[in-house]
Amino acid sequence: MAKSIQTDRERAKADRAAALLQAAARLFAEQGFAGVSLEEPGAAVGVSGPAIYRHFANKQAVLAAVLLRASSGLLAGGNQVLARVADPEVRLRALVAFHVDFAVRSEDVIRVQDRDMASLTPGDRHEVRRMQREYVELWVGVLGAVRPEDSPARSRVRAHATFGLINSTPHSARAAGVAPDRGEVRGILAAMALAALRAA
């Protein structure tokens, strides 16, 4: 019984931490890292000031958790795509679909990364960049199989250009006052990304 109660307590703590990170990402995206206090994400999810420190040591630790979780999620998801799909063309389509889904669901995190990466500690920034490089290399490997005539350097350019297209579009559309259906956005982005990746 005690073990079950402890498990429930741990699950509740993990849920609160996840809610804090989601609220923090939204607030950082809206106001910038420097413009948000540590108490604001807590207030957004009903966690008192002192209780926040049970989850995170300081505001910089919250930012690190937001960006590290995003990068590790991308890397893990990309590896899962490669593990379940063998055909290079199918792999490429699956990677594009995976990344499009991430971008549509994670507009706030993408904005925070673009603007506030420099606010991370050097160690956390290095770890985020390391995971991002590994994620890029997953794409380089798949692109090399689909387009063997391209060098790895050219494949990296294709991958980074595609990330720019996919990552910026959901936020740009919303900022312009347009709120299209998310399913429609996914379809458009996937089609455009595949066309760009295959362009001569």
HELIX and SHEET records of a PDB file:
HELIX    1   1 ALA A    2  GLN A   31  1                                  30    
HELIX    2   2 PHE A   33  GLY A   35  5                                   3    
HELIX    3   3 GLU A   39  ALA A   44  1                                   6    
HELIX    4   4 GLY A   49  ILE A   52  1                                   4    
HELIX    5   5 LYS A   59  ARG A   84  1                                  26    
HELIX    6   6 PRO A   88  ARG A  105  1                                  18    
HELIX    7   7 GLU A  107  ASP A  116  1                                  10    
HELIX    8   8 MET A  117  SER A  119  5                                   3    
HELIX    9   9 PRO A  122  VAL A  146  1                                  25    
HELIX   10  10 PRO A  152  ALA A  175  1                                  24    
HELIX   11  11 ARG A  182  ARG A  198  1                                  17    
END                                                                             
